[in-house]
Amino acid sequence: MGMVIISATGFIGMAWLYVSALLDPAPAPLHSVTWIDPAVILLVLVVFQLSGRRKGK
């Protein structure tokens, strides 16, 4: 149960940082991170999913 609470707290904290960055964007070079991070996270999740399917066969 403790791991669920810690994970939820981390998720809420990261979500708040992301929403805050969207509402009050950083200067130019750092602003792109707001859009690059979700794309990279999605790419990594897709790669993990595909590699898991490959090992399962």
C-alpha positions in Angstrom: 0.0 0.0 0.0 2.9 2.3 0.8 4.3 1.9 -2.7 0.9 3.0 -4.2 0.8 6.1 -2.1 4.4 7.0 -3.0 3.8 6.4 -6.7 0.6 8.5 -6.6 2.4 11.3 -4.8 5.2 11.2 -7.4 2.6 11.2 -10.3 0.7 14.1 -8.8 3.9 16.1 -8.3 5.1 15.5 -11.8 1.7 16.3 -13.3 1.7 19.6 -11.3 5.1 20.5 -12.7 4.0 19.8 -16.2 0.8 21.8 -15.8 2.7 24.7 -14.2 5.1 24.7 -17.2 2.2 24.9 -19.6 0.6 27.8 -17.7 3.8 29.7 -17.1 6.3 28.7 -19.8 10.0 29.0 -19.3 12.2 31.1 -21.6 12.8 29.8 -25.2 15.4 26.9 -24.8 13.6 25.4 -21.8 10.1 25.8 -23.2 10.8 23.1 -25.8 11.3 20.5 -23.0 7.6 20.9 -22.1 6.8 19.3 -25.5 9.8 17.0 -26.0 9.5 15.2 -22.7 6.0 13.6 -23.3 7.1 12.6 -26.8 10.2 10.9 -25.5 8.3 9.2 -22.7 5.7 7.9 -25.2 8.5 6.7 -27.5 10.2 4.8 -24.7 6.9 3.2 -23.6 6.3 2.0 -27.2 9.8 0.6 -27.4 9.3 -1.3 -24.1 6.0 -2.6 -25.3 7.4 -3.8 -28.6 10.4 -5.5 -27.0 8.2 -7.2 -24.5 6.1 -8.6 -27.3 9.2 -9.8 -29.1 10.5 -11.7 -26.0 7.1 -13.3 -25.5 7.2 -15.1 -28.8 
